[in-house]
Amino acid sequence: MIIIQILVVFVCISALMYFLMTSVFLYGWLKMPEFEAGPDEENLTPVTVVVAARNEENNILTCLDALVKQGYPKALYEIIIVDDNSEDDTCKKCNDFILEGGHSNVKLIKLTDYNKISKKEAIKCGVEKASGRLIITTDADCRMGSRWVRTIVTFYEKNKFRLICGTVNYHKSKGLFQQFQLLDFLSMIISGAGAAGAHKPFIGNAANMAFEKMVFDEVNSNTHGTGFASGDDVFLMHKIKERYKKGIGFIKAKETIVSTEARKNLTELVLQRVRWASKSKGYNDIQALFFTLTVLEFNFWMVFVLFAGFFCHNFIFLYLALLAFKIVVDFPLIYSITRFNRRTDLLLHYVWVQLVYPFFIVISALFTVFMRRYEWKGRKYR
C-alpha cells in the first residue's frame, strides 16, 4: 500500500512538472505577436540560403524552383547547395538547373571535394563559402512561399536576433498515419516556438532557421555535439544561447512556413525520432534537459500506470485521470498551432492521437537506448 502511495506521489509530481512546462510554452507562444513584412520594405542584408542535400533527386528541383522565385534583390541573394556525397542524380539535376536557367547566384558544392561527410559538415562548408551576412538554412525536400526570405530578413533587421527559428509543416498529410505525424510534429514546433517566446529556447529545426554568419563563426570553434548524427540545429542554438542569452527568436509569420515530407512508414518515423532523440545525450543546456526529460517521464508514467492497471484495477482510474489531464493540458497548444497553420481539421484526430502518443514516445526512447546501430539515407550510425 505504501509503495502505491509513493508511486502516486511521483506521478502527481510528474504531472505538475508537465503542466508547468506546457504553461511556459503556451505563454511564450501567446505573447509573441504575429509578424507581417510590409510590401514596401527595403531590405539591405546580404543573404545566403544553404541547403544540405543527400540523395534528393526527386525533391531538389522543386526546392530550387521555390528558392529562385523568392523575389529578394539578386545582388544581395545567393543560394548554395552542398551535396553530401549523394549516390543518385542530385548533382546532375542541380547543375542542369543552374546552366539551363542561367542562375548565376546559385552554386553547387560537392562535399566529396573536401573529404568530409555528414549534414553538419555540409552546412559548415556552405556557411564557410557563403557571402551573405545572414544565413538561412532549409532542407532539399522543403517548399516555401515566395516571401519566405524577405519576411525572415525583415524580421531580422527589426529585431536583430542572432538566430531565428520558423515553423515547419508537412505538405502531404493524408491518412491516419500522416495525420498522427503532423500532430506530433506540430506539437514539437509550438514547444520550441513557445520556449523561445518565453526566452527559454531549447529546440529548433534547420529546415527553417536563420543565423548570423559572424555568430556561427564565433561558436563553431566549440566542437560539442559533433559526434551525433543529428543536432546541427539544436547544438548550434545551445552554443549561441550560451553567449547571447536573449539572442534567439522565433518568427511567427505565415509567410515563413516551410513544408517538408512526412515519413512514408512507421519504421522510417521511428528511425527519424531515434536520430533526433540520440542527440539529447549530448545536451549541456539545463532547460533542454528539463523539457526533454519532463515529456519523457510523464509519458512513461502514463504507459506504466496503464499496464499496472492489469494487476491493480485502481491504477486504471489513475490512468484515465492522467489521460484526461493530458488531453486538457495539451489542447490549448495544439489548437493554437493548428489554427496558425490553418489545419484545425487535424483536431478531429486529437483524442486518438493522445491515446497513442505516450506509447510512441516510450517505444522511441527504448529504441534510442538499446539500438546500437541504425541506417539513415544509406548511412549507418552508431
C-alpha positions as CSV (number, residue, x, y, z in Angstrom):
1,M,0.0,0.0,0.0
2,I,2.9,2.4,0.9
3,I,4.6,1.6,-2.5
4,I,1.4,2.5,-4.3
5,Q,1.1,5.8,-2.4
6,I,4.7,6.7,-3.2
7,L,4.1,5.8,-6.8
8,V,1.0,8.1,-6.9
9,V,3.1,10.9,-5.4
10,F,5.7,10.5,-8.2
11,V,3.0,10.5,-10.8
12,C,1.4,13.6,-9.4
13,I,4.8,15.5,-9.3
14,S,5.5,14.4,-12.9
15,A,2.0,15.7,-14.0
16,L,2.7,19.0,-12.2
17,M,6.0,19.5,-13.9
18,Y,4.3,18.7,-17.3
19,F,1.6,21.3,-16.6
20,L,4.2,23.9,-15.7
21,M,6.2,23.2,-18.8
22,T,3.2,23.4,-21.2
23,S,2.1,26.6,-19.5
24,V,5.5,28.1,-20.3
25,F,5.2,27.1,-23.9
26,L,1.6,28.5,-24.2
27,Y,2.6,31.7,-22.5
28,G,5.6,32.2,-24.8
29,W,3.5,31.5,-27.9
30,L,0.6,33.8,-27.0
31,K,2.9,36.7,-26.0
32,M,4.5,36.6,-29.5
33,P,2.8,38.9,-31.9
34,E,2.2,37.6,-35.4
35,F,4.7,39.2,-37.8
36,E,4.0,40.6,-41.2
37,A,6.5,42.3,-43.5
38,G,5.1,45.3,-45.3
39,P,5.1,45.2,-49.2
40,D,7.4,48.2,-49.4
41,E,10.1,47.0,-47.0
42,E,13.6,47.8,-48.3
43,N,16.0,45.0,-47.3
44,L,19.7,45.7,-47.2
45,T,21.0,42.5,-45.7
46,P,23.1,40.2,-47.9
47,V,21.6,36.7,-47.6
48,T,22.8,33.2,-48.4
49,V,20.4,30.2,-48.3
50,V,22.3,27.0,-47.6
51,V,20.8,23.6,-48.5
52,A,22.4,20.4,-47.5
53,A,21.3,17.6,-49.9
54,R,21.9,13.9,-50.0
55,N,20.1,11.6,-52.4
56,E,17.4,14.2,-53.1
57,E,17.0,13.8,-56.9
58,N,13.2,13.6,-56.5
59,N,12.9,16.8,-54.5
60,I,15.8,19.1,-55.3
61,L,14.3,20.8,-58.4
62,T,11.1,21.7,-56.5
63,C,13.2,23.2,-53.7
64,L,15.4,25.1,-56.1
65,D,12.4,26.4,-58.1
66,A,10.9,27.9,-54.9
67,L,14.3,29.4,-53.8
68,V,14.9,31.2,-57.1
69,K,11.4,32.7,-57.0
70,Q,11.9,34.5,-53.7
71,G,11.9,38.0,-55.2
72,Y,14.7,39.1,-53.0
73,P,17.2,41.5,-54.6
74,K,19.5,39.3,-56.7
75,A,22.6,41.4,-55.8
76,L,22.0,40.6,-52.1
77,Y,21.0,36.9,-52.6
78,E,22.8,33.7,-53.2
79,I,21.8,30.0,-52.9
80,I,24.4,27.3,-52.0
81,I,23.5,23.7,-52.5
82,V,26.0,21.4,-50.7
83,D,25.9,17.9,-52.0
84,D,26.6,15.5,-49.1
85,N,28.0,12.6,-51.2
86,S,24.8,11.7,-53.0
87,E,24.6,8.4,-54.7
88,D,21.9,9.4,-57.2
89,D,21.4,12.2,-59.7
90,T,21.1,15.1,-57.2
91,C,24.2,16.8,-58.5
92,K,23.3,16.4,-62.2
93,K,19.9,17.9,-61.7
94,C,21.4,20.8,-59.8
95,N,23.9,21.5,-62.5
96,D,21.3,21.3,-65.2
97,F,19.0,23.6,-63.3
98,I,21.8,26.2,-62.9
99,L,23.0,26.0,-66.5
100,E,19.7,25.9,-68.3
101,G,18.2,28.7,-66.1
102,G,21.2,30.9,-66.1
103,H,21.0,31.2,-62.3
104,S,24.4,32.9,-61.6
105,N,23.5,33.3,-57.9
106,V,23.0,29.5,-57.4
107,K,26.1,27.5,-56.5
108,L,26.7,23.8,-56.1
109,I,29.4,22.5,-53.8
110,K,30.3,18.8,-53.5
111,L,31.4,17.7,-50.1
112,T,33.5,14.9,-51.6
113,D,35.8,17.7,-52.8
114,Y,36.6,18.5,-49.2
115,N,36.9,14.9,-47.9
116,K,34.1,15.3,-45.5
117,I,30.8,13.6,-44.6
118,S,27.6,14.4,-42.7
119,K,24.9,17.1,-42.7
120,K,26.8,19.1,-40.1
121,E,29.8,19.3,-42.3
122,A,27.7,20.1,-45.3
123,I,26.1,23.1,-43.5
124,K,29.5,24.2,-42.2
125,C,31.0,24.0,-45.6
126,G,28.1,26.0,-47.1
127,V,28.4,28.7,-44.4
128,E,32.2,29.0,-45.0
129,K,31.6,29.6,-48.7
130,A,28.7,32.0,-48.1
131,S,29.0,35.7,-48.9
132,G,25.8,36.6,-47.0
133,R,25.7,38.3,-43.6
134,L,22.6,36.3,-42.7
135,I,22.5,32.6,-43.4
136,I,19.1,30.8,-43.9
137,T,19.1,27.0,-43.9
138,T,16.5,24.7,-45.3
139,D,16.3,21.0,-46.5
140,A,16.3,19.8,-50.0
141,D,12.8,18.3,-49.7
142,C,11.3,21.5,-48.5
143,R,9.0,24.0,-50.1
144,M,8.3,27.6,-49.2
145,G,6.3,30.6,-50.4
146,S,7.7,33.5,-52.5
147,R,8.0,35.9,-49.5
148,W,9.9,33.4,-47.2
149,V,13.3,35.1,-47.5
150,R,12.1,38.7,-47.5
151,T,9.9,38.2,-44.4
152,I,12.7,36.5,-42.4
153,V,15.2,39.2,-43.4
154,T,12.7,42.0,-42.4
155,F,12.1,40.3,-39.1
156,Y,15.9,40.0,-38.6
157,E,16.5,43.7,-39.5
158,K,13.8,44.8,-37.0
159,N,14.8,42.5,-34.1
160,K,18.5,41.8,-34.6
161,F,18.2,38.2,-33.2
162,R,21.4,36.2,-33.6
163,L,19.4,33.1,-34.5
164,I,15.8,32.8,-35.7
165,C,13.6,29.7,-35.9
166,G,10.5,29.3,-38.0
167,T,7.5,27.0,-38.5
168,V,7.8,23.7,-40.4
169,N,4.8,21.8,-41.7
170,Y,4.1,18.7,-43.8
171,H,2.9,19.2,-47.3
172,K,1.4,15.8,-47.5
173,S,-0.7,14.7,-44.6
174,K,-3.5,12.3,-45.8
175,G,-4.4,9.2,-43.9
176,L,-4.3,8.4,-40.2
177,F,-0.6,7.7,-40.1
178,Q,0.4,11.0,-41.6
179,Q,-2.2,12.9,-39.5
180,F,-0.5,11.4,-36.4
181,Q,2.9,12.5,-37.7
182,L,1.7,16.0,-38.3
183,L,0.1,16.5,-34.9
184,D,3.3,15.1,-33.3
185,F,5.5,17.3,-35.4
186,L,3.4,20.5,-34.8
187,S,3.5,19.8,-31.0
188,M,7.3,19.9,-31.2
189,I,7.2,23.1,-33.3
190,I,5.0,25.0,-30.9
191,S,7.0,23.7,-28.0
192,G,10.2,25.2,-29.5
193,A,8.4,28.4,-30.5
194,G,6.8,28.9,-27.1
195,A,10.0,28.2,-25.3
196,A,11.8,30.8,-27.5
197,G,9.0,33.3,-26.8
198,A,9.5,32.8,-23.1
199,H,13.2,33.3,-23.5
200,K,13.9,29.6,-22.8
201,P,14.8,28.3,-26.3
202,F,15.9,24.6,-26.5
203,I,14.9,23.2,-29.9
204,G,14.7,24.4,-33.5
205,N,14.6,22.9,-36.9
206,A,17.3,23.5,-39.6
207,A,14.6,23.2,-42.3
208,N,13.6,26.8,-41.4
209,M,16.4,28.6,-39.5
210,A,18.4,31.7,-39.9
211,F,21.5,32.9,-38.1
212,E,24.3,35.4,-38.5
213,K,27.4,34.1,-40.3
214,M,29.6,36.0,-37.8
215,V,28.0,34.3,-34.8
216,F,28.3,30.9,-36.5
217,D,32.0,31.5,-37.0
218,E,32.3,32.6,-33.3
219,V,30.7,29.5,-31.8
220,N,31.9,27.0,-34.4
221,S,35.3,26.5,-32.6
222,N,33.2,24.7,-29.9
223,T,33.0,21.2,-31.2
224,H,30.4,20.0,-28.7
225,G,27.8,17.9,-30.4
226,T,29.8,16.9,-33.5
227,G,29.7,13.2,-32.6
228,F,26.0,12.9,-33.1
229,A,24.2,12.1,-36.4
230,S,21.6,14.8,-35.7
231,G,21.6,18.1,-33.9
232,D,23.2,20.5,-36.4
233,D,20.4,22.9,-35.5
234,V,19.9,22.3,-31.7
235,F,23.6,22.3,-30.8
236,L,24.1,25.5,-32.7
237,M,21.2,27.0,-30.8
238,H,22.7,25.9,-27.5
239,K,26.1,27.4,-28.4
240,I,24.6,30.7,-29.4
241,K,22.4,30.7,-26.3
242,E,25.5,30.4,-24.1
243,R,26.9,33.7,-25.5
244,Y,23.7,35.6,-26.2
245,K,21.0,34.9,-23.6
246,K,18.2,36.7,-25.4
247,G,19.7,36.4,-28.9
248,I,17.3,33.7,-30.1
249,G,13.9,34.4,-31.5
250,F,11.0,32.7,-33.3
251,I,9.3,34.2,-36.3
252,K,5.6,33.8,-36.0
253,A,4.6,34.5,-39.6
254,K,2.5,32.5,-42.1
255,E,4.7,33.7,-45.0
256,T,7.6,31.9,-43.5
257,I,6.0,28.4,-43.0
258,V,8.2,25.8,-44.7
259,S,6.7,22.4,-45.7
260,T,8.5,19.1,-45.8
261,E,7.7,15.5,-46.4
262,A,6.2,13.2,-43.8
263,R,7.8,9.7,-43.3
264,K,6.4,7.0,-45.5
265,N,6.1,4.3,-42.9
266,L,6.4,3.5,-39.2
267,T,10.0,2.2,-39.5
268,E,11.1,5.5,-41.1
269,L,9.3,7.5,-38.5
270,V,10.8,5.6,-35.5
271,L,14.3,5.8,-37.0
272,Q,13.8,9.6,-37.5
273,R,12.8,10.0,-33.9
274,V,15.7,7.8,-32.8
275,R,18.1,10.0,-34.8
276,W,16.6,13.1,-33.2
277,A,16.4,11.7,-29.7
278,S,20.0,10.4,-29.7
279,K,21.4,13.9,-29.7
280,S,19.7,14.6,-26.3
281,K,22.6,12.5,-24.7
282,G,24.9,15.4,-25.6
283,Y,22.8,18.2,-24.2
284,N,24.6,20.6,-21.8
285,D,21.7,23.0,-21.7
286,I,19.7,22.6,-18.4
287,Q,16.4,23.9,-19.9
288,A,16.7,21.5,-22.8
289,L,17.4,18.6,-20.5
290,F,14.5,19.6,-18.2
291,F,11.9,19.9,-21.0
292,T,13.1,16.7,-22.7
293,L,13.0,14.6,-19.5
294,T,9.7,16.1,-18.4
295,V,8.0,15.0,-21.6
296,L,9.6,11.5,-21.5
297,E,8.9,11.0,-17.8
298,F,5.2,12.0,-17.9
299,N,4.5,9.8,-20.9
300,F,6.4,6.9,-19.3
301,W,4.2,7.1,-16.2
302,M,1.1,7.0,-18.4
303,V,2.2,3.8,-20.0
304,F,3.4,2.3,-16.7
305,V,0.2,3.1,-14.9
306,L,-1.9,1.6,-17.7
307,F,0.0,-1.7,-17.5
308,A,-0.1,-1.6,-13.7
309,G,-3.9,-1.5,-14.1
310,F,-3.9,-5.1,-15.2
311,F,-2.6,-6.1,-11.8
312,C,-4.3,-3.5,-9.7
313,H,-7.6,-2.1,-11.0
314,N,-7.2,1.2,-9.1
315,F,-4.4,2.1,-11.5
316,I,-6.9,2.1,-14.3
317,F,-8.7,5.1,-12.7
318,L,-5.3,6.8,-12.3
319,Y,-4.5,6.2,-16.0
320,L,-7.9,7.7,-17.0
321,A,-7.3,10.7,-14.8
322,L,-3.8,11.2,-16.4
323,L,-5.2,10.8,-19.9
324,A,-8.0,13.3,-19.3
325,F,-5.3,15.6,-17.7
326,K,-3.1,15.3,-20.8
327,I,-6.0,15.9,-23.2
328,V,-7.0,19.1,-21.4
329,V,-3.5,20.4,-20.8
330,D,-2.2,19.8,-24.4
331,F,-5.3,21.1,-26.2
332,P,-4.6,24.9,-26.0
333,L,-1.1,24.3,-27.5
334,I,-2.4,22.0,-30.3
335,Y,-5.3,24.3,-31.1
336,S,-3.0,27.3,-31.3
337,I,-0.5,25.7,-33.7
338,T,-3.2,24.1,-35.9
339,R,-5.1,27.4,-36.1
340,F,-1.9,29.2,-37.0
341,N,-1.1,26.6,-39.8
342,R,-4.8,26.7,-41.0
343,R,-5.0,23.0,-40.1
344,T,-7.8,22.9,-37.5
345,D,-9.1,19.9,-39.4
346,L,-6.4,17.9,-37.5
347,L,-8.3,18.4,-34.3
348,L,-10.7,15.6,-35.4
349,H,-7.8,13.2,-34.7
350,Y,-6.7,14.9,-31.5
351,V,-8.1,12.4,-29.0
352,W,-7.0,9.1,-30.5
353,V,-3.5,10.6,-31.1
354,Q,-3.4,11.5,-27.4
355,L,-4.1,7.8,-26.7
356,V,-1.3,6.5,-29.0
357,Y,1.3,9.2,-28.3
358,P,2.7,8.0,-24.9
359,F,3.4,4.6,-26.4
360,F,5.1,6.1,-29.4
361,I,7.3,8.3,-27.1
362,V,8.3,5.4,-24.8
363,I,9.0,3.0,-27.7
364,S,11.1,5.6,-29.5
365,A,13.1,6.2,-26.2
366,L,13.7,2.5,-25.8
367,F,15.0,2.2,-29.3
368,T,17.2,5.1,-28.7
369,V,18.7,3.5,-25.6
370,F,19.0,-0.1,-26.9
371,M,19.6,0.3,-30.6
372,R,23.3,0.2,-31.2
373,R,23.2,0.9,-35.0
374,Y,20.7,2.3,-37.4
375,E,20.7,3.4,-41.0
376,W,19.6,6.7,-42.4
377,K,19.8,7.8,-46.1
378,G,22.1,4.9,-46.8
379,R,24.5,5.6,-44.0
380,K,25.0,3.5,-40.8
381,Y,25.2,5.3,-37.5
382,R,26.1,4.1,-34.0
